Amino acid sequence: MLTRQEVAERLGVSVRWLEEHRADGPPFVKYSHRVVRYPESRLEQWMRARLVT
């Protein structure tokens, strides 16, 4: 499971961007109001689905 900061770094976006795009951004697991984690395999799937060739 990846933190918001780790995902932001991989995607080249800000943590704020991830928060603003929760509805259409990478899938995540919300453990509490402050704790959100991103499954690495789901992040990879989400990125592949948006690959433009």
Distance bins in CASP14 RR format, pairs under 12 A and 6 or more apart:
PFRMAT RR
TARGET T0000
AUTHOR 0000-0000-0000
RMODE 2
METHOD distances of the structure
MODEL  1
1 7 0 0 0 0 0 1 0 0 0 0 0
1 27 0 0 0 0 0 1 0 0 0 0 0
1 28 0 0 0 0 1 0 0 0 0 0 0
1 29 1 0 0 1 0 0 0 0 0 0 0
1 30 0 0 0 0 0 1 0 0 0 0 0
1 31 0 0 0 0 1 0 0 0 0 0 0
1 35 0 0 0 0 0 1 0 0 0 0 0
1 36 0 0 0 0 1 0 0 0 0 0 0
1 37 1 1 0 0 0 0 0 0 0 0 0
1 38 1 0 0 1 0 0 0 0 0 0 0
1 39 1 0 0 1 0 0 0 0 0 0 0
1 40 1 0 0 1 0 0 0 0 0 0 0
1 41 0 0 0 0 0 1 0 0 0 0 0
1 42 0 0 0 0 1 0 0 0 0 0 0
1 43 0 0 0 0 1 0 0 0 0 0 0
2 8 0 0 0 0 1 0 0 0 0 0 0
2 9 0 0 0 0 1 0 0 0 0 0 0
2 10 1 0 0 1 0 0 0 0 0 0 0
2 11 0 0 0 0 0 1 0 0 0 0 0
2 15 0 0 0 0 0 1 0 0 0 0 0
2 18 0 0 0 0 0 1 0 0 0 0 0
2 26 0 0 0 0 1 0 0 0 0 0 0
2 27 0 0 0 0 0 1 0 0 0 0 0
2 28 0 0 0 0 1 0 0 0 0 0 0
2 29 0 0 0 0 0 1 0 0 0 0 0
2 36 0 0 0 0 1 0 0 0 0 0 0
2 37 1 0 0 1 0 0 0 0 0 0 0
2 38 1 0 1 0 0 0 0 0 0 0 0
2 39 1 0 0 1 0 0 0 0 0 0 0
2 40 1 0 1 0 0 0 0 0 0 0 0
2 41 0 0 0 0 0 1 0 0 0 0 0
2 42 0 0 0 0 1 0 0 0 0 0 0
2 43 1 0 0 1 0 0 0 0 0 0 0
2 44 0 0 0 0 0 1 0 0 0 0 0
2 46 0 0 0 0 0 1 0 0 0 0 0
3 9 0 0 0 0 1 0 0 0 0 0 0
3 10 0 0 0 0 0 1 0 0 0 0 0
3 15 0 0 0 0 1 0 0 0 0 0 0
3 18 0 0 0 0 0 1 0 0 0 0 0
3 28 0 0 0 0 0 1 0 0 0 0 0
3 29 0 0 0 0 0 1 0 0 0 0 0
3 31 0 0 0 0 0 1 0 0 0 0 0
3 34 0 0 0 0 0 1 0 0 0 0 0
3 35 0 0 0 0 1 0 0 0 0 0 0
3 36 0 0 0 0 1 0 0 0 0 0 0
3 37 1 0 0 1 0 0 0 0 0 0 0
3 38 1 0 0 1 0 0 0 0 0 0 0
3 39 0 0 0 0 0 1 0 0 0 0 0
3 40 0 0 0 0 0 1 0 0 0 0 0
3 43 0 0 0 0 0 1 0 0 0 0 0
4 10 0 0 0 0 0 1 0 0 0 0 0
4 11 0 0 0 0 0 1 0 0 0 0 0
4 13 0 0 0 0 0 1 0 0 0 0 0
4 14 0 0 0 0 1 0 0 0 0 0 0
4 15 1 0 1 0 0 0 0 0 0 0 0
4 16 0 0 0 0 1 0 0 0 0 0 0
4 17 0 0 0 0 1 0 0 0 0 0 0
4 18 1 0 1 0 0 0 0 0 0 0 0
4 19 1 0 0 1 0 0 0 0 0 0 0
4 20 0 0 0 0 0 1 0 0 0 0 0
4 21 0 0 0 0 0 1 0 0 0 0 0
4 22 0 0 0 0 0 1 0 0 0 0 0
4 25 0 0 0 0 0 1 0 0 0 0 0
4 26 0 0 0 0 0 1 0 0 0 0 0
4 28 0 0 0 0 1 0 0 0 0 0 0
4 29 0 0 0 0 0 1 0 0 0 0 0
4 30 0 0 0 0 0 1 0 0 0 0 0
4 34 0 0 0 0 0 1 0 0 0 0 0
4 35 0 0 0 0 1 0 0 0 0 0 0
4 36 1 0 1 0 0 0 0 0 0 0 0
4 37 0 0 0 0 1 0 0 0 0 0 0
4 38 1 0 0 1 0 0 0 0 0 0 0
4 43 0 0 0 0 0 1 0 0 0 0 0
5 11 0 0 0 0 0 1 0 0 0 0 0
5 12 0 0 0 0 0 1 0 0 0 0 0
5 13 0 0 0 0 0 1 0 0 0 0 0
5 14 0 0 0 0 1 0 0 0 0 0 0
5 15 1 0 0 1 0 0 0 0 0 0 0
5 16 0 0 0 0 0 1 0 0 0 0 0
5 18 0 0 0 0 1 0 0 0 0 0 0
5 19 0 0 0 0 0 1 0 0 0 0 0
5 36 0 0 0 0 0 1 0 0 0 0 0
5 37 0 0 0 0 0 1 0 0 0 0 0
5 38 0 0 0 0 0 1 0 0 0 0 0
6 12 0 0 0 0 0 1 0 0 0 0 0
6 13 0 0 0 0 0 1 0 0 0 0 0
6 15 0 0 0 0 1 0 0 0 0 0 0
6 18 0 0 0 0 0 1 0 0 0 0 0
6 26 0 0 0 0 0 1 0 0 0 0 0
6 28 0 0 0 0 0 1 0 0 0 0 0
6 36 0 0 0 0 0 1 0 0 0 0 0
6 37 0 0 0 0 1 0 0 0 0 0 0
6 38 1 0 0 1 0 0 0 0 0 0 0
6 39 0 0 0 0 0 1 0 0 0 0 0
6 40 0 0 0 0 1 0 0 0 0 0 0
6 43 0 0 0 0 1 0 0 0 0 0 0
7 13 0 0 0 0 1 0 0 0 0 0 0
7 14 0 0 0 0 0 1 0 0 0 0 0
7 15 0 0 0 0 1 0 0 0 0 0 0
7 17 0 0 0 0 0 1 0 0 0 0 0
7 18 1 0 0 1 0 0 0 0 0 0 0
7 19 0 0 0 0 0 1 0 0 0 0 0
7 21 0 0 0 0 0 1 0 0 0 0 0
7 22 0 0 0 0 0 1 0 0 0 0 0
7 25 0 0 0 0 1 0 0 0 0 0 0
7 26 1 0 0 1 0 0 0 0 0 0 0
7 27 0 0 0 0 0 1 0 0 0 0 0
7 28 0 0 0 0 1 0 0 0 0 0 0
7 36 0 0 0 0 1 0 0 0 0 0 0
7 37 0 0 0 0 1 0 0 0 0 0 0
7 38 1 0 1 0 0 0 0 0 0 0 0
7 39 0 0 0 0 0 1 0 0 0 0 0
7 40 0 0 0 0 1 0 0 0 0 0 0
7 42 0 0 0 0 0 1 0 0 0 0 0
7 43 1 0 0 1 0 0 0 0 0 0 0
7 44 0 0 0 0 0 1 0 0 0 0 0
7 46 0 0 0 0 1 0 0 0 0 0 0
7 47 0 0 0 0 0 1 0 0 0 0 0
8 14 1 0 1 0 0 0 0 0 0 0 0
8 15 1 0 1 0 0 0 0 0 0 0 0
8 16 0 0 0 0 1 0 0 0 0 0 0
8 17 1 0 0 1 0 0 0 0 0 0 0
8 18 1 0 1 0 0 0 0 0 0 0 0
8 19 0 0 0 0 1 0 0 0 0 0 0
8 20 0 0 0 0 0 1 0 0 0 0 0
8 21 0 0 0 0 0 1 0 0 0 0 0
8 25 0 0 0 0 0 1 0 0 0 0 0
8 26 0 0 0 0 0 1 0 0 0 0 0
8 36 0 0 0 0 0 1 0 0 0 0 0
8 38 0 0 0 0 1 0 0 0 0 0 0
8 43 0 0 0 0 0 1 0 0 0 0 0
9 15 0 0 0 0 1 0 0 0 0 0 0
9 17 0 0 0 0 0 1 0 0 0 0 0
9 18 0 0 0 0 0 1 0 0 0 0 0
9 38 0 0 0 0 0 1 0 0 0 0 0
9 43 0 0 0 0 0 1 0 0 0 0 0
10 18 0 0 0 0 0 1 0 0 0 0 0
10 26 0 0 0 0 1 0 0 0 0 0 0
10 38 0 0 0 0 1 0 0 0 0 0 0
10 40 0 0 0 0 1 0 0 0 0 0 0
10 43 1 0 0 1 0 0 0 0 0 0 0
10 44 0 0 0 0 1 0 0 0 0 0 0
10 46 0 0 0 0 0 1 0 0 0 0 0
10 47 0 0 0 0 1 0 0 0 0 0 0
11 17 0 0 0 0 1 0 0 0 0 0 0
11 18 1 0 0 1 0 0 0 0 0 0 0
11 21 0 0 0 0 0 1 0 0 0 0 0
11 25 0 0 0 0 1 0 0 0 0 0 0
11 26 1 0 0 1 0 0 0 0 0 0 0
11 38 0 0 0 0 0 1 0 0 0 0 0
11 43 0 0 0 0 1 0 0 0 0 0 0
11 44 0 0 0 0 0 1 0 0 0 0 0
11 46 0 0 0 0 1 0 0 0 0 0 0
11 47 1 0 0 1 0 0 0 0 0 0 0
11 50 0 0 0 0 0 1 0 0 0 0 0
12 18 0 0 0 0 0 1 0 0 0 0 0
12 47 0 0 0 0 0 1 0 0 0 0 0
13 19 0 0 0 0 0 1 0 0 0 0 0
13 20 0 0 0 0 1 0 0 0 0 0 0
13 21 0 0 0 0 1 0 0 0 0 0 0
13 25 0 0 0 0 1 0 0 0 0 0 0
13 26 0 0 0 0 0 1 0 0 0 0 0
13 47 0 0 0 0 0 1 0 0 0 0 0
14 20 0 0 0 0 1 0 0 0 0 0 0
14 21 0 0 0 0 0 1 0 0 0 0 0
15 21 0 0 0 0 0 1 0 0 0 0 0
15 22 0 0 0 0 0 1 0 0 0 0 0
15 36 0 0 0 0 0 1 0 0 0 0 0
15 38 0 0 0 0 0 1 0 0 0 0 0
16 22 0 0 0 0 0 1 0 0 0 0 0
17 24 0 0 0 0 0 1 0 0 0 0 0
17 25 0 0 0 0 1 0 0 0 0 0 0
17 26 0 0 0 0 0 1 0 0 0 0 0
18 24 0 0 0 0 0 1 0 0 0 0 0
18 25 1 0 0 1 0 0 0 0 0 0 0
18 26 1 0 0 1 0 0 0 0 0 0 0
18 27 0 0 0 0 0 1 0 0 0 0 0
18 28 0 0 0 0 1 0 0 0 0 0 0
18 36 0 0 0 0 1 0 0 0 0 0 0
18 37 0 0 0 0 0 1 0 0 0 0 0
18 38 0 0 0 0 1 0 0 0 0 0 0
18 43 0 0 0 0 0 1 0 0 0 0 0
18 46 0 0 0 0 0 1 0 0 0 0 0
19 25 0 0 0 0 0 1 0 0 0 0 0
19 26 0 0 0 0 0 1 0 0 0 0 0
19 28 0 0 0 0 0 1 0 0 0 0 0
19 30 0 0 0 0 0 1 0 0 0 0 0
19 34 0 0 0 0 0 1 0 0 0 0 0
19 36 0 0 0 0 1 0 0 0 0 0 0
21 27 0 0 0 0 0 1 0 0 0 0 0
21 28 0 0 0 0 0 1 0 0 0 0 0
21 46 0 0 0 0 0 1 0 0 0 0 0
21 50 0 0 0 0 0 1 0 0 0 0 0
22 28 1 0 0 1 0 0 0 0 0 0 0
22 29 0 0 0 0 0 1 0 0 0 0 0
22 30 0 0 0 0 1 0 0 0 0 0 0
22 36 0 0 0 0 1 0 0 0 0 0 0
22 38 0 0 0 0 0 1 0 0 0 0 0
24 46 0 0 0 0 1 0 0 0 0 0 0
24 49 0 0 0 0 0 1 0 0 0 0 0
24 50 0 0 0 0 0 1 0 0 0 0 0
25 36 0 0 0 0 0 1 0 0 0 0 0
25 38 0 0 0 0 1 0 0 0 0 0 0
25 42 0 0 0 0 0 1 0 0 0 0 0
25 43 0 0 0 0 1 0 0 0 0 0 0
25 45 0 0 0 0 0 1 0 0 0 0 0
25 46 1 0 0 1 0 0 0 0 0 0 0
25 47 0 0 0 0 0 1 0 0 0 0 0
25 49 0 0 0 0 0 1 0 0 0 0 0
25 50 0 0 0 0 1 0 0 0 0 0 0
26 36 0 0 0 0 0 1 0 0 0 0 0
26 37 0 0 0 0 0 1 0 0 0 0 0
26 38 1 0 1 0 0 0 0 0 0 0 0
26 39 0 0 0 0 1 0 0 0 0 0 0
26 40 0 0 0 0 0 1 0 0 0 0 0
26 41 0 0 0 0 0 1 0 0 0 0 0
26 42 1 0 0 1 0 0 0 0 0 0 0
26 43 1 0 1 0 0 0 0 0 0 0 0
26 44 0 0 0 0 1 0 0 0 0 0 0
26 45 0 0 0 0 1 0 0 0 0 0 0
26 46 1 0 1 0 0 0 0 0 0 0 0
26 47 1 0 0 1 0 0 0 0 0 0 0
26 48 0 0 0 0 0 1 0 0 0 0 0
26 49 0 0 0 0 0 1 0 0 0 0 0
26 50 0 0 0 0 1 0 0 0 0 0 0
27 36 0 0 0 0 0 1 0 0 0 0 0
27 37 0 0 0 0 0 1 0 0 0 0 0
27 38 1 0 0 1 0 0 0 0 0 0 0
27 39 1 0 0 1 0 0 0 0 0 0 0
27 40 0 0 0 0 0 1 0 0 0 0 0
27 41 0 0 0 0 1 0 0 0 0 0 0
27 42 1 0 1 0 0 0 0 0 0 0 0
27 43 1 0 0 1 0 0 0 0 0 0 0
27 44 0 0 0 0 0 1 0 0 0 0 0
27 45 0 0 0 0 1 0 0 0 0 0 0
27 46 1 0 0 1 0 0 0 0 0 0 0
27 47 0 0 0 0 0 1 0 0 0 0 0
27 49 0 0 0 0 0 1 0 0 0 0 0
28 35 0 0 0 0 0 1 0 0 0 0 0
28 36 1 0 1 0 0 0 0 0 0 0 0
28 37 1 0 0 1 0 0 0 0 0 0 0
28 38 1 0 1 0 0 0 0 0 0 0 0
28 39 1 0 0 1 0 0 0 0 0 0 0
28 40 0 0 0 0 0 1 0 0 0 0 0
28 42 0 0 0 0 1 0 0 0 0 0 0
28 43 0 0 0 0 1 0 0 0 0 0 0
28 46 0 0 0 0 0 1 0 0 0 0 0
29 35 0 0 0 0 1 0 0 0 0 0 0
29 36 1 0 0 1 0 0 0 0 0 0 0
29 37 1 0 1 0 0 0 0 0 0 0 0
29 38 1 0 0 1 0 0 0 0 0 0 0
29 39 1 0 0 1 0 0 0 0 0 0 0
29 40 0 0 0 0 0 1 0 0 0 0 0
29 42 0 0 0 0 1 0 0 0 0 0 0
29 43 0 0 0 0 0 1 0 0 0 0 0
30 36 1 0 1 0 0 0 0 0 0 0 0
30 37 0 0 0 0 1 0 0 0 0 0 0
30 38 0 0 0 0 0 1 0 0 0 0 0
31 37 1 0 0 1 0 0 0 0 0 0 0
31 38 0 0 0 0 0 1 0 0 0 0 0
37 43 0 0 0 0 0 1 0 0 0 0 0
38 44 0 0 0 0 0 1 0 0 0 0 0
38 45 0 0 0 0 0 1 0 0 0 0 0
38 46 0 0 0 0 1 0 0 0 0 0 0
38 47 0 0 0 0 0 1 0 0 0 0 0
39 45 0 0 0 0 1 0 0 0 0 0 0
39 46 0 0 0 0 1 0 0 0 0 0 0
40 46 0 0 0 0 0 1 0 0 0 0 0
40 47 0 0 0 0 0 1 0 0 0 0 0
41 47 0 0 0 0 0 1 0 0 0 0 0
41 48 0 0 0 0 0 1 0 0 0 0 0
42 48 0 0 0 0 0 1 0 0 0 0 0
42 49 0 0 0 0 0 1 0 0 0 0 0
43 49 0 0 0 0 0 1 0 0 0 0 0
43 50 0 0 0 0 0 1 0 0 0 0 0
44 50 0 0 0 0 0 1 0 0 0 0 0
44 51 0 0 0 0 0 1 0 0 0 0 0
45 51 0 0 0 0 0 1 0 0 0 0 0
END
